Amino acid sequence: MAELPKVKYSGKIREIKIGKPGSEVVVGGETGYSFYSFEGKSPNAPKLALQVLDIEPEEWAEEAKAPFKDVLGDPVAWAKKCVDVYKADIVALWLAGADPNGKNLSAEHAAETAKKVAEAINVPLIVWGVSNDEKNTEVLKAVAEACAGLNVVIGPVSEGNYKQVGAAAIAYKHAVAANSPIDINLAKQLNILLENLGVPNDKILIDPTTGSVGYGMEYLLHHGEDSTSGPNPE
């Protein structure tokens, strides 16, 4: 039986510690592709984050609501159920209510909600904004201040708001989710901008806006090699 071809990598994914004191988890550390245990090591098992909304979802199908129907109007209770019942490793709080095209809830509301959720759970928290850099800047700065010292992951941090949100993350000691649109070169550039701003390397998580398996990862890697063309149809 022929031996599997192997690729040797000189680098490794940086390990990042997230979560408040006593509830930290470590992500990263891989020395090869995910699930390629024959080529490298993955010292930290993948973590499962379950999503919580700051408002009750109005357009979800009843089947999607069913597991959380008793907590949908209470983000804190919803987050605790994710941890206590469904054993989430991380909770991701989506501030959907802040969307200017929706309820347009205030930064103060977002900050208060994020703080309550962070303090109520014993796992790390991701706080995610909306698809609007201006509103995210306002909201995520308020969240960073309200959650000072709790080491939450705040995002999306993009080229349009990295200075303001990055500065808040530095001041209040949070990690950032650096969000870029698929192209690996744009992801690298955003990392450089954040590093130049002063965000520590061990406080930067990369969100390349693509799926982690199948079509998504192949497209990301190919697109990074030649940003002028799409994926090879063959």
C-alpha positions in Angstrom: 0.0 0.0 0.0 1.4 3.3 -1.1 2.2 5.8 1.7 0.2 9.0 1.8 2.0 12.0 0.4 2.8 14.5 3.1 3.5 18.2 3.2 5.8 19.7 5.9 4.9 23.1 7.3 7.4 25.4 8.9 4.8 27.5 10.8 1.8 27.0 13.0 -1.5 28.6 13.9 -1.1 30.9 16.8 -2.8 29.8 20.0 -5.3 32.3 21.3 -6.8 32.3 24.8 -10.4 33.7 25.1 -12.8 33.9 28.0 -12.9 35.6 31.4 -10.5 34.4 34.1 -11.4 30.9 35.2 -13.4 30.2 32.0 -10.7 30.5 29.4 -10.4 28.2 26.4 -7.5 28.0 24.0 -8.0 27.8 20.2 -5.5 27.4 17.5 -2.1 25.7 17.7 -2.4 23.6 14.6 0.7 22.7 12.6 -1.2 21.3 9.6 -4.6 21.4 7.9 -7.7 20.6 10.0 -8.2 16.8 10.3 -4.8 16.1 8.6 -3.4 14.4 11.7 -0.9 12.6 9.5 0.8 15.9 8.6 0.6 17.9 11.7 -0.8 18.3 15.2 -4.0 19.9 16.5 -3.3 20.3 20.2 -6.7 22.1 20.9 -9.9 20.3 19.9 -12.3 22.4 17.8 -14.7 24.4 19.9 -18.5 24.6 19.4 -20.1 28.0 19.7 -23.9 28.3 19.8 -25.6 31.5 18.8 -27.9 33.7 20.9 -29.8 36.8 19.6 -30.3 40.0 21.6 -33.9 40.1 20.3 -36.5 37.4 19.8 -36.2 36.1 16.2 -39.4 36.8 14.3 -38.7 35.0 11.1 -37.4 31.7 12.3 -39.3 28.6 11.5 -41.1 27.0 14.4 -38.8 24.0 14.2 -35.8 26.2 14.7 -37.4 28.0 17.6 -38.5 24.8 19.4 -35.3 23.9 21.3 -35.2 27.5 22.8 -38.9 28.4 22.8 -38.9 29.0 26.6 -35.9 31.5 26.5 -36.1 33.3 23.1 -37.1 36.6 24.7 -34.3 36.5 27.3 -30.7 36.5 25.9 -29.2 35.6 29.4 -31.5 32.6 29.8 -30.9 31.6 26.2 -27.1 31.7 26.7 -27.3 29.7 29.9 -29.4 27.1 28.2 -26.9 26.8 25.4 -24.2 26.0 28.1 -26.2 24.0 30.6 -28.4 22.0 28.3 -26.6 21.9 25.0 -23.0 22.0 26.4 -21.7 24.8 24.2 -18.0 25.5 24.5 -18.6 29.2 23.6 -21.6 31.5 23.2 -21.9 33.8 20.3 -24.2 36.8 21.0 -25.4 38.3 17.8 -26.6 41.9 18.3 -29.2 41.6 15.6 -31.4 44.2 17.3 -28.8 46.9 16.6 -29.2 46.7 12.8 -30.1 50.1 11.4 -32.3 48.4 8.9 -34.2 46.7 11.7 -34.9 47.7 15.3 -31.9 50.0 15.4 -31.4 49.4 19.1 -28.9 51.6 20.9 -25.3 50.9 21.7 -26.2 51.2 25.4 -28.8 48.4 25.0 -26.2 46.2 23.3 -23.5 46.9 25.9 -25.9 46.1 28.8 -27.0 42.9 27.1 -23.5 41.8 26.4 -22.3 42.4 29.9 -25.3 40.5 31.5 -24.6 37.5 29.2 -20.9 37.5 29.8 -21.3 37.6 33.5 -24.0 34.9 33.5 -22.0 32.1 31.7 -18.9 30.2 32.5 -17.7 29.9 28.9 -16.1 32.5 26.6 -18.4 34.9 24.8 -18.2 36.2 21.2 -20.1 39.5 20.6 -21.0 40.0 17.0 -22.4 43.1 15.4 -24.2 43.8 12.2 -23.4 44.5 8.5 -22.7 48.2 9.0 -19.3 49.5 10.0 -20.6 52.8 11.4 -23.1 51.1 13.7 -20.6 48.4 14.7 -18.1 51.0 15.7 -20.5 52.7 18.0 -21.9 49.4 19.4 -18.6 47.4 19.8 -16.9 50.3 21.5 -19.7 50.4 24.1 -19.6 46.6 24.5 -15.8 46.6 25.0 -16.1 49.2 27.8 -19.1 47.5 29.5 -17.3 44.1 29.4 -13.9 45.4 30.5 -11.6 42.6 31.8 -13.9 39.8 30.6 -11.8 39.0 27.5 -14.7 38.6 25.1 -14.2 38.3 21.3 -15.6 41.4 19.6 -16.4 41.6 15.9 -16.7 42.0 13.0 -13.6 44.1 12.9 -13.0 45.3 9.4 -10.8 47.7 7.5 -13.6 50.3 7.9 -13.6 50.2 11.7 -10.4 48.6 12.9 -8.9 51.8 14.3 -11.8 52.6 16.6 -12.8 49.0 17.6 -9.2 47.9 17.8 -8.3 50.7 20.1 -11.3 49.8 22.4 -10.1 46.1 22.4 -6.7 47.2 23.5 -8.0 49.5 26.2 -10.4 47.0 27.7 -8.3 43.8 27.0 -10.5 41.9 24.5 -9.8 39.8 21.5 -10.9 40.8 18.0 -12.4 38.9 15.1 -10.7 40.3 12.0 -13.3 40.0 9.3 -12.3 40.2 5.6 -14.1 39.1 2.4 -12.7 35.7 1.3 -9.3 36.9 -0.2 -6.4 35.7 2.0 -4.4 38.7 1.0 -7.0 41.0 2.5 -7.0 38.9 5.7 -3.2 39.3 5.9 -3.5 43.1 5.4 -6.1 43.5 8.1 -3.9 41.6 10.5 -1.0 43.9 9.7 -3.2 47.0 10.2 -4.3 45.7 13.6 -0.8 44.8 14.6 0.4 48.3 13.6 -2.4 49.8 15.7 -1.1 47.9 18.7 -3.5 44.9 19.0 -1.4 42.0 20.3 -1.0 39.0 18.0 -2.5 36.7 20.6 -5.7 38.8 20.6 -6.5 38.5 16.9 -8.7 35.8 15.5 -9.1 35.6 11.7 -12.6 35.5 10.1 -12.1 35.0 6.4 -15.9 35.0 5.7 -16.1 31.5 4.3 -16.9 28.0 5.2 -14.3 25.9 6.9 -14.8 22.8 4.7 -15.7 21.9 1.1 -16.1 24.7 -1.5 -15.4 27.5 1.0 -11.8 26.7 1.9 -10.7 25.7 -1.6 -12.1 29.0 -2.9 -10.4 31.0 -0.2 -7.0 29.4 -0.9 -7.3 29.7 -4.7 -8.6 33.2 -4.5 -5.7 34.2 -2.3 -3.3 33.1 -5.0 -4.9 35.0 -7.8 -7.4 37.6 -6.6 -8.4 38.5 -10.2 -10.0 35.1 -11.0 -12.6 32.8 -9.5 -12.2 29.2 -8.6 -11.1 26.7 -11.3 -14.3 25.0 -12.5 -12.3 21.8 -13.0 
